[in-house]
Amino acid sequence: MEKALRLSEVTINYHTQIAVQNVSLTVDQGEFLVITGPNGGGKSSLIKAILSLIPVTKGTIEILGKQQSEVKGKIGYVPQQTHFDHSFPITVRDAILMGRLPSKIGWFYRYSQTDHEVVNDLLEQMNIAGLAKRQLNELSGGQKQKVLIARALSSKPEVLILDEPTASLDVKAKAQIYDILKTLSQSMTIVMISHDEQLIARYASTIVFLNKEILYKGTELPHSPFNLGFGLSSMEALHEH
Ligand SMILES: Nc1ncnc2c1ncn2[C@@H]1O[C@H](COP(=O)(O)OP(=O)(O)OP(=O)(O)O)[C@@H](O)[C@H]1O
């Protein structure tokens, strides 16, 4: 089976600033990979490069055994909520429908019956059918996150990439997002940036600590020999339980 992702010796620079250095990483299909690490460690840069939003300075990225340009639509992306324009007036249904838009469209695009059916299914699946006509900017953080996940799923991707999906959510909303991620992980590859130790401990099949380079890759939260300089004492406390 093709790897979901294959990163070979990827380096990402912003002018003279090195954000990611010589990262090689493969992700199997069906894996639930969490990338964690200190602020400024290059996590967002790495996923932006996977999504072709920024170029790599060196190295290559393959998705499902193909070049990135050949797999548009096979990758869904849930951005950090803070990067989302909350003032933009749009209903929940339209926000999800927009995820169905092909990458190249003319001036007029008419959504098909299938587009509407896919959106209806996702509204049900995320348990937000009752919110379909509401404005996105009126919703709670947890509700908004469900809409962003539905939107990312609307192109029927095989790989879902999420940037801190539980950051700044309350306990109840976090639990709902955990459940959604657990269900999704049974049918797709998930790559997620997160500092949420509970989420990492419960669901990650592989954990990568990134600080420009990969400092750790494994299936368990690491113990102290790794000088990761990031939340280690709380990680250890969690690990002992
Ligand atoms: N557009 C940019 N221009 C210049 N430098 C950038 C740009 N984006 C990120 N950087 C730098 O690249 C490095 C890695 O940043 P990046 O946002 O990828 O880290 P991160 O691990 O996602 O951080 P955080 O956890 O704080 O979101 C940092 O030193 C950052 O200042």
The ligand as an ORCA input file, in Angstrom:
! r2SCAN-3c Opt
* xyz 0 1
  N       5.881     33.885      7.086
  C       7.012     33.777      7.814
  N       8.055     34.594      7.552
  C       9.207     34.499      8.261
  N       9.404     33.611      9.245
  C       8.387     32.785      9.561
  C       7.139     32.817      8.851
  N       6.318     31.877      9.381
  C       7.015     31.280     10.367
  N       8.253     31.812     10.480
  C       9.296     31.399     11.409
  O       9.572     30.028     11.207
  C       9.764     29.370     12.447
  C       8.760     28.228     12.594
  O       7.446     28.768     12.703
  P       6.148     27.874     12.698
  O       4.968     28.792     12.738
  O       6.232     26.894     11.606
  O       6.299     27.107     14.110
  P       5.195     26.358     14.967
  O       5.881     25.167     15.539
  O       3.979     26.116     14.163
  O       4.906     27.415     16.112
  P       3.606     27.618     17.060
  O       3.520     26.407     17.941
  O       3.961     28.846     17.810
  O       2.423     27.784     16.154
  C       9.637     30.426     13.534
  O      10.922     30.867     13.885
  C       8.858     31.531     12.861
  O       9.190     32.787     13.379
*
